[in-house]
Amino acid sequence: MEHWELLVAAGLLAGAMNAVAGGGSFITFPALLYAGVPPIAANASSTVALFPASLSSAWAYRDYIHKFPNVSLWVLLAVTFLGGGLGALLLLVTPAAEFSVMVPWLLLVGSTAFAFGKDVGAYLRRQFSIGPSLMVISQFLLGIYGGYFGGAVGIMMMAVWGMLGFSDIRAVNANKNLFVGVANGIAVALFIYAGKVAWLATGILFGGTIAGGYLGARYSKHMDPKRLRLAIVILNFVVTGLFFVKMLYQYADKS
């Protein structure tokens, strides 16, 4: 592929970002689009390329996975699985033109959630609490979003869980990795079955994400986490802004 260098670099950066704070899909998805992969296939391929990292993270934190207050862990896993499958199916039946229009807005939702999700979650935790039934419904909807697009879905999950009173940071992070992996797992299976994965590009990305994840985990401990997160937030909004600019140019050309 003529863009293999770009995909390797994107994989390295995305893997490092996910190891440090998350947000890797904001790099892999645009890189696949630039490499010529159609939007829906690019989203599917990005999910597949990043999926092993979520599995390995869930396994690494398995000792900290903890049940939720007043609601079954298995029920929440089940609705996340179902939601992820439904979200993936919705993506597969979305017309390519409509999905292309939605992409900037999906990126904006993900960027905003990544940037402000923790602060909003802390505020909501002080103001509101939710019961088990609303928790199950919320988790199902988050599963749908995770299977459909998934940008910053882990941050969104943590914000909702905080309103349930689930606040042990190690358990929250461990459960986040598990639940994101569950939502992505069924989505990956459906994307592969539907033939929507650009395997050559995904394979190149996959090698980069593995190396980037290792390097990110190794060297991030020597960096200021607040500055790293701020850099990722800025990068996410820059990418989102570029997609909105592209959309405006397309509308201008049509008119």
Summary of the structure (lengths in Angstrom):
residues: 255
radius of gyration: 17.6
end to end distance: 34.3
largest distance: 57.1
contacts: 914
relative contact order: 0.21
helix: 84%
strand: 1%
